[in-house]
Every structure is written in structure tokens, then in C-alpha cells.
Amino acid sequence: MTFKHLQPEGWAPAKGYANGIAARGTQIYVGGQIGWNAQQQFETDDFIEQTQQALRNIAAVLKEAGAGPEHMVRMTWYVIDRVEYNARLKELGGVYREVMGKNFPAMSCVQVAALMEARAKVEIEVTAVIPD
């Protein structure tokens, strides 16, 4: 892997994400994925289950490009309820590791008023790089 995690001297280690990553190679941009299935149908209104499906959707798009979770360099999360996000971090971590393994790109997470699909509770976008 030709990625370099960027950890400034003296900074406390990031937990569950990277402060930054330097990478070179083929770039893959995964548009925002939500918790519906391949037929664009929601099977649940549960935040954790929707997140798990959104992560599976990301993994499928990465696979289509010949990449995997290990190639992720950036991930942006949009959630509609930061209180629920924080209250369910342990469960969230479990489904994240189940789908993405121990691959922790640079991440941002923001609360938004709503997402375009009314039933969506989370939307996640990813940038990945397949090394040269």
C-alpha cells in the first residue's frame, strides 16, 4: 500500500479515523450512499441497519472499481440525528468493522436537517485510491 497516514507530531492519535492520508494512484469517488438496497428500497428505519446497508453499498461500488475498503482515503457522513449517532457509537463501530474492516480513512461527520430521501437517516460518501 502506498498510503501514508498523516499524524502531526505531538497530536493525540485519532480514534476510528485518520487525521489525513497521502495517496497516489487511481482515484475513485463514491457518491453519497444511503441505507436502501440495490432496488432503491428501504428495508428498515433503524439508524444502525441503514448505516450497515449504506456501508455495504459503498463496498459494492468500490468492488466495481476493483477496490476495497482498504483503498478508502476519505469518508464524509451526513446524519440527521447526532444524538442518536453518539448514543449508538458502539453498535455503529461494530457494523463499520463488519463491513469495512479496520480501515479508517480521514473522516468528517455532520448533522444535517434532512436528506433528499425522506426515510434516510444517514448518507455516506467516500473517496478511494488504488495505488499505482
Secondary structure, DSSP 8 states (H G I E B T S, - for coil): ---EE---TT----SSSBS-EE--EEEEEEEEEESB-TTS-BS---HHHHHHHHHHHHHHHHHHTT--GGGEEEEEEEES-HHHHHHTHHHHHHHHHHHH-S---EEEEEE-S--SSTT--EEEEEEEEEE-
